[in-house]
């Protein structure tokens, strides 16, 4: 495709004209009261406008992962979260880009990419073979809804990779991620809970949840910025870590006991500060918890503090899963193991299992659902096992589940060692943020996971590898070439500014 100024002007003119036409048709449909046409033309107009923000696509994609609640009603597929819609738009432009330019979308191909591709192919083949019906029941989607959720998740690595290669500066995209996270937290986690009277009743708490993961990852990664380290040494890292440890301790999320230390150790490994992190965690954990329990007896602490601490103190109540024992998850996992034994290699498929429906509607399932307050029967019915590995193993087979876990682990470990070798700068900071975020989500992948966790992990790791490949390519190409000829992107620009 010719990229001359005349061609670009023609494309812009044509795109603008089409956008105006769609907008006028939208207004006409709105005046006629035809809301279906309004939705169609609004979607088409937005898709055209979306291309103008190409430099911020990866920020929008990763930022939309923070909008955990809510979704948009779609024909057939029922409700879909914002990240799925944004990914679909990026994927559409990805296909057009490749079809028009005939240019390889990947800067290089690595073995770990093949693992992600194998999972994507396996899930796609199983969905096509099963032809699941549409539906959405219980706490998670069933049938086509659940299948499409995981289809988005397994392809997120490649879409995020390409979106990152189209990006402007990483700093600008990070701002987009943080703004979306803050708005999501303020509106969804705080605002809606206050309006609906759920502020005090949240099972997961509001101090350490999905909307805050990017913000906490940015705090930890940002605490190692060269300027802060020159001025304050490791003080910012210690302060950020203690703050996030405190927020995790009052969140009602037992997983935070693992998430926060893993986030801290990930950044400490990359910046070669493991001893500092270990000593800090030991002192803060032992001294902080000991002081708290001396000042206030354990049984008199608020519920949102007792729940994470119950991992160490033991459970004195069962209705909301305190302590390390969790009968609710145990029963879900036991059911998952039975399904895996029925078809361990290719899974039972993504379609509805009517035996699950009958089991879920039984009196005992309903009684347990009421006891736990989680809707256990419905969750059984739709295959949400609070564990992504088990969801993939039951639906697509154990080999597919193992390959995805292997791909994620290899990607995270490989990128951590790569970032560890880099000099301080934008590249190392960006990869650190993505890996700290990934380590936080990785814990939830096994302890409370669903399609969102698989999607967020794949997207973050895809972005990290795109940054690495762009960085390495920029070093391999002759620097004497003009920036445009080198295809200069965010990392090349950043490297130029820091050298």
C-alpha positions in Angstrom: 0.0 0.0 0.0 1.4 3.4 -1.0 1.9 5.7 2.0 2.5 8.8 0.0 1.0 12.1 1.3 -1.5 12.2 -1.5 -2.7 8.6 -0.6 -2.9 9.4 3.1 -4.9 12.6 2.3 -7.3 10.6 0.1 -7.8 8.0 2.8 -8.5 10.6 5.4 -10.9 12.4 3.2 -12.8 9.2 2.4 -12.8 8.1 6.0 -14.1 11.5 7.1 -16.8 11.5 4.4 -18.0 8.0 5.5 -18.0 9.1 9.1 -20.2 12.1 8.3 -22.6 9.8 6.4 -22.9 7.4 9.3 -23.4 10.2 11.7 -26.2 11.7 9.6 -27.9 8.3 9.2 -27.6 7.9 13.0 -29.4 11.2 13.6 -32.1 10.3 11.1 -32.6 6.9 12.8 -32.7 8.7 16.2 -35.4 11.1 15.0 -37.4 8.1 13.6 -37.1 6.3 17.0 -35.4 3.3 15.4 -33.0 2.4 18.2 -31.7 -0.7 16.4 -30.5 1.5 13.5 -29.1 4.0 16.0 -27.0 1.3 17.6 -25.7 0.0 14.2 -24.8 3.4 12.8 -23.3 4.5 16.2 -21.2 1.4 16.2 -20.0 2.0 12.6 -19.2 5.7 13.3 -17.3 4.7 16.5 -15.3 2.1 14.6 -14.1 4.7 12.1 -13.3 7.2 14.8 -11.5 4.5 16.8 -8.8 4.3 14.1 -7.8 7.9 14.9 -6.7 6.8 18.3 -4.4 4.0 17.0 -1.4 5.3 19.1 -3.4 4.7 22.3 -4.9 1.3 21.4 -2.8 -0.7 23.8 -3.5 1.8 26.6 -7.2 1.5 25.9 -7.1 -2.3 25.7 -5.1 -2.8 28.9 -7.0 0.0 30.7 -10.4 -1.6 29.8 -9.3 -4.7 31.7 -9.8 -2.5 34.8 -13.5 -2.1 34.0 -14.3 -5.5 35.4 -18.0 -4.8 36.0 -20.5 -4.1 33.4 -20.8 -4.8 29.7 -22.6 -4.1 26.5 -25.5 -6.1 25.2 -24.7 -7.7 21.9 -26.9 -9.8 19.6 -26.6 -13.5 20.2 -23.5 -13.2 22.3 -25.4 -11.5 25.2 -23.3 -9.1 27.4 -19.7 -8.5 26.6 -17.2 -6.4 28.7 -15.5 -3.3 27.3 -12.2 -5.1 26.7 -13.8 -7.6 24.4 -15.3 -4.8 22.3 -12.1 -2.9 22.1 -10.2 -6.0 21.1 -12.7 -6.8 18.4 -12.2 -3.4 16.9 -8.4 -3.7 17.0 -8.6 -7.2 15.5 -10.7 -5.8 12.7 -8.1 -3.2 11.8 -5.4 -5.9 12.3 -7.0 -8.0 9.5 -7.4 -5.0 7.2 -3.8 -3.9 7.9 -2.4 -7.3 6.9 -4.7 -7.6 3.9 -3.7 -4.2 2.5 0.0 -4.1 3.4 0.8 -7.8 3.1 3.3 -7.1 5.9 4.1 -9.6 8.7 2.4 -8.3 11.8 5.1 -9.7 14.1 8.6 -8.2 14.2 10.0 -11.7 14.9 8.6 -15.1 15.9 9.6 -16.8 19.1 8.9 -20.3 20.4 6.6 -19.0 23.1 4.4 -17.4 20.5 3.8 -20.9 19.1 2.5 -22.1 22.5 0.0 -19.2 22.6 -1.0 -20.0 19.0 -1.5 -23.7 19.8 -3.9 -22.8 22.6 -5.8 -20.4 20.3 -6.1 -23.0 17.6 -7.2 -25.7 20.1 -9.9 -23.5 21.6 -11.1 -22.3 18.2 -11.3 -25.9 16.8 -13.2 -27.1 19.9 -15.7 -24.2 19.6 -16.3 -24.9 15.9 -16.7 -28.6 16.6 -19.1 -28.1 19.5 -21.2 -25.3 17.9 -22.4 -24.2 21.4 -25.8 -22.6 21.7 -26.2 -19.0 23.0 -26.9 -18.4 26.6 -25.8 -16.7 29.8 -26.8 -18.2 33.1 -25.5 -18.0 36.6 -22.4 -16.2 37.7 -20.6 -16.9 34.4 -21.6 -17.2 30.8 -22.6 -20.6 29.4 -22.6 -22.0 25.9 -21.6 -19.5 23.2 -21.0 -16.7 25.7 -18.4 -18.7 27.7 -16.8 -20.0 24.5 -16.5 -16.5 23.0 -15.1 -15.2 26.3 -12.2 -17.6 26.1 -11.8 -17.1 22.4 -11.1 -13.4 23.1 -8.8 -14.4 25.9 -6.6 -16.8 23.9 -6.2 -14.4 21.0 -5.5 -11.3 23.2 -1.8 -12.0 23.2 -1.5 -11.4 19.4 -3.9 -8.5 19.2 -2.1 -6.7 22.1 1.2 -7.4 20.5 0.2 -5.7 17.2 -1.6 -2.9 19.0 1.7 -2.2 20.9 3.7 -2.0 17.7 1.2 0.7 16.5 1.6 2.7 19.8 2.9 6.1 20.4 4.9 6.7 23.5 4.5 4.2 26.3 4.2 7.0 28.8 1.1 8.3 27.0 -0.4 4.8 27.0 0.3 4.3 30.6 -1.6 7.5 31.4 -4.5 6.1 29.5 -4.4 2.9 31.5 -4.3 4.7 34.8 -7.0 7.2 33.9 -9.4 4.4 32.9 -8.5 2.4 36.1 -9.2 5.4 38.3 -12.5 6.2 36.6 -13.5 2.6 36.8 -12.7 2.4 40.4 -14.4 5.7 41.2 -17.6 5.0 39.2 -18.0 1.2 39.4 -16.3 0.2 42.6 -17.2 3.2 44.7 -20.0 5.1 43.1 -22.3 2.2 42.2 -21.7 0.4 45.4 -22.7 3.5 47.4 -25.8 4.0 45.3 -26.9 0.3 45.5 -26.1 0.0 49.2 -23.4 -2.6 48.6 -20.5 -0.5 49.9 -20.2 -2.5 53.1 -21.2 -5.9 51.6 -18.6 -6.4 48.9 -17.1 -9.9 49.1 -13.9 -8.8 47.5 -13.6 -5.5 49.2 -12.7 -2.2 47.4 -9.1 -1.7 48.5 -7.5 -4.4 46.4 -9.5 -5.4 43.3 -9.3 -5.5 39.5 -9.7 -1.8 39.0 -6.7 -1.1 41.2 -4.3 -3.7 39.8 -2.8 -1.4 37.1 -2.5 1.4 39.6 -0.7 -0.7 42.2 1.6 -2.1 39.4 2.4 1.4 38.3 3.3 2.4 41.9 5.7 -0.5 42.3 7.3 -0.1 38.9 7.4 3.7 39.1 9.2 3.5 42.5 12.3 2.3 40.7 12.4 5.2 38.3 16.0 6.5 37.9 15.1 10.0 39.2 13.5 8.7 42.3 16.3 6.3 43.0 19.0 9.0 42.6 17.1 11.2 45.0 15.7 8.8 47.6 17.4 5.4 46.9 15.0 2.6 47.8 12.6 4.7 50.0 9.9 5.1 47.3 9.9 1.3 46.7 9.6 0.6 50.4 6.8 3.2 50.9 4.9 1.9 47.8 5.2 -1.7 49.0 4.0 -1.0 52.5 1.1 1.0 51.2 0.0 -1.8 48.9 0.5 -4.4 51.6 -1.8 -2.4 53.9 -4.5 -2.1 51.2 -4.3 -5.8 50.5 -4.7 -6.6 54.3 -8.0 -4.7 54.5 -9.5 -5.9 51.2 -11.4 -9.1 52.2 -9.4 -10.8 49.4 -7.5 -13.7 50.8 -5.6 -13.9 47.5 -4.0 -10.6 48.3 -1.8 -12.4 50.8 -0.1 -14.0 47.7 -0.7 -11.3 45.2 1.1 -8.4 46.9 4.3 -10.3 47.8 4.6 -11.7 44.3 4.2 -8.2 42.8 6.9 -6.9 45.1 9.3 -9.8 44.4 8.7 -9.5 40.7 9.9 -5.8 40.7 12.6 -6.6 43.2 14.0 -9.4 41.0 14.1 -7.2 37.9 16.0 -4.5 39.8 18.1 -6.9 41.8 16.6 -6.0 45.2 15.4 -9.4 46.4 17.1 -9.2 49.8 15.5 -5.8 50.5 12.1 -7.1 49.5 12.5 -10.2 51.7 13.6 -8.2 54.8 10.9 -5.6 54.3 8.1 -8.2 53.9 9.3 -10.2 56.9 9.4 -7.1 59.1 6.2 -5.5 57.9 4.3 -8.7 57.9 5.4 -9.9 61.4 5.6 -6.5 63.1 2.6 -5.1 61.4 0.3 -8.0 62.0 1.6 -8.5 65.6 1.1 -4.9 66.5 -2.4 -5.0 65.0 -3.4 -8.1 66.9 -2.0 -6.8 70.2 -3.9 -3.5 69.8 -7.2 -5.1 68.7 -8.1 -8.8 69.4 -8.6 -10.8 66.2 -12.3 -11.5 66.8 -13.0 -7.7 67.2 -11.5 -6.7 63.9 -13.8 -5.7 61.0 -14.8 -8.5 58.6 -12.7 -7.1 55.7 -9.6 -7.4 57.9 -10.3 -10.7 59.5 -10.9 -12.5 56.2 -7.3 -12.1 54.7 -5.8 -12.6 58.2 -7.8 -15.8 58.7 -5.3 -17.5 56.3 -2.8 -17.2 59.2 -5.2 -17.1 62.2 -7.5 -19.9 61.2 -11.2 -19.7 60.4 -13.9 -19.0 63.0 -16.7 -18.8 60.5 -17.6 -20.5 57.2 -20.4 -18.7 55.5 -18.0 -16.4 53.6 -15.0 -18.7 53.2 -12.6 -17.8 56.0 -9.2 -19.4 56.6 -7.4 -21.6 54.1 -10.3 -24.1 53.9 -13.0 -23.2 51.3 -15.8 -25.8 51.0 -17.4 -23.7 48.2 -14.3 -24.0 45.9 -13.6 -27.6 47.1 -17.0 -28.7 45.8 -16.6 -26.8 42.5 -13.1 -28.4 42.0 -14.4 -31.8 42.9 -17.1 -31.5 40.2 -14.5 -30.2 37.7 -12.2 -33.3 38.4 -15.2 -35.6 37.6 -15.8 -33.8 34.3 -12.1 -34.0 33.4 -12.1 -37.8 34.0 -14.9 -38.1 31.5 -12.9 -36.5 28.7 -9.4 -35.6 29.8 -7.8 -35.0 26.3 -10.3 -32.9 24.4 -12.6 -31.8 27.2 -16.4 -31.9 27.3 -16.8 -28.9 25.1 -18.2 -25.4 25.5 -21.8 -26.3 25.0 -24.3 -26.5 27.9 -24.2 -29.8 29.8 -27.8 -30.5 30.7 -26.8 -32.9 33.5 -25.2 -29.8 35.1 -28.5 -28.0 34.8 -30.4 -30.7 36.5 -27.8 -31.0 39.2 -27.7 -27.2 39.8 -31.5 -27.0 40.2 -31.6 -29.7 42.8 -32.7 -28.9 46.3 -29.2 -29.6 47.8 -27.5 -27.3 45.3 -30.0 -24.5 46.0 -29.5 -25.0 49.7 -25.7 -24.7 49.4 -26.1 -21.7 47.1 -28.1 -19.9 49.9 -25.6 -21.0 52.6 -22.6 -19.7 50.8 -24.2 -16.6 49.3 -22.3 -17.2 46.1 -24.9 -19.0 43.8 -22.9 -22.3 43.9 -25.4 -24.3 41.9 -25.5 -21.7 39.1 -21.7 -21.5 39.0 -21.5 -25.3 38.7 -24.0 -25.2 35.9 -22.0 -22.8 33.8 -18.5 -24.2 34.5 -17.0 -21.3 36.5 -14.7 -23.2 38.8 -12.8 -20.1 40.1 -9.8 -21.5 38.3 -8.9 -20.9 34.7 -6.9 -24.1 34.4 -9.9 -26.1 35.4 -12.2 -24.2 33.1 -9.9 -25.0 30.1 -9.3 -28.5 31.2 -13.0 -29.4 31.5 -14.0 -27.6 28.3 -11.0 -28.0 26.0 -8.9 -30.8 27.6 -6.0 -31.0 30.0 -3.3 -30.6 27.3 -4.7 -27.3 26.3 -4.8 -26.1 29.9 -1.2 -27.2 30.5 0.0 -25.5 27.3 -1.5 -22.2 28.3 0.0 -22.3 31.8 3.4 -23.3 30.2 3.1 -20.4 27.7 2.3 -17.9 30.5 5.1 -19.1 32.8 7.7 -19.2 30.1 6.7 -15.7 28.9 6.8 -14.2 32.4 10.1 -15.8 33.4 11.8 -15.0 30.1 10.6 -11.4 30.1 11.7 -11.0 33.8 15.3 -12.1 32.9 15.3 -9.9 29.8 14.2 -6.8 31.8 16.7 -7.7 34.6 19.6 -7.4 32.0 18.4 -4.0 30.7 19.7 -0.7 31.8 17.4 1.6 33.7 15.1 3.4 31.3 11.7 3.4 29.6 12.0 -0.1 28.2 12.8 -1.7 31.6 10.1 0.4 33.3 7.4 -0.5 30.8 8.2 -4.2 31.0 8.4 -4.1 34.8 4.9 -2.6 35.0 3.5 -5.3 32.7 5.1 -8.1 34.6 4.1 -6.8 38.0 0.5 -6.5 36.7 0.8 -10.0 35.2 2.1 -11.5 38.5 -0.9 -10.1 40.3 -3.4 -11.5 37.8 -1.5 -14.9 37.7 -2.4 -15.6 41.3 -6.1 -14.9 40.5 -5.8 -17.2 37.5 -5.7 -20.2 39.9 -7.6 -18.9 42.9 -10.5 -16.9 41.5 -10.0 -17.1 37.7 -12.2 -16.7 34.7 -11.9 -15.5 31.2 -11.0 -12.0 32.4 -7.8 -13.3 34.1 -6.8 -15.2 31.0 -7.4 -12.2 28.8 -5.5 -9.7 31.0 -2.5 -12.0 31.3 -2.4 -12.7 27.6 -2.7 -9.0 26.7 -0.1 -7.8 29.1 2.4 -10.4 28.0 1.7 -9.7 24.4 2.4 -6.0 25.0 5.6 -6.9 26.9 7.0 -9.0 24.0 6.1 -6.3 21.5 8.1 -3.8 23.5 11.0 -6.3 23.6 10.9 -7.1 19.9 10.6 -3.4 19.0 13.6 -2.6 21.2 15.8 -5.3 19.8 14.9 -4.5 16.2 15.8 -0.8 16.8 19.2 -1.8 18.0 19.8 -4.1 15.0 18.8 -1.6 12.3 21.4 1.0 11.2 20.9 4.1 13.2 22.0 6.2 10.3 18.6 5.6 8.6 15.9 8.2 9.0 13.5 7.5 11.8 10.6 7.0 9.3 12.6 4.4 7.4 13.4 2.5 10.5 9.7 2.5 11.5 10.4 4.4 14.7 8.1 3.6 17.5 7.8 4.3 21.2 10.9 2.4 22.4 13.2 3.8 19.6 12.0 7.3 20.4 12.6 6.7 24.1 16.0 5.2 23.6 17.0 8.1 21.4 15.9 10.5 24.1 17.9 8.8 26.9 21.1 8.4 24.9 
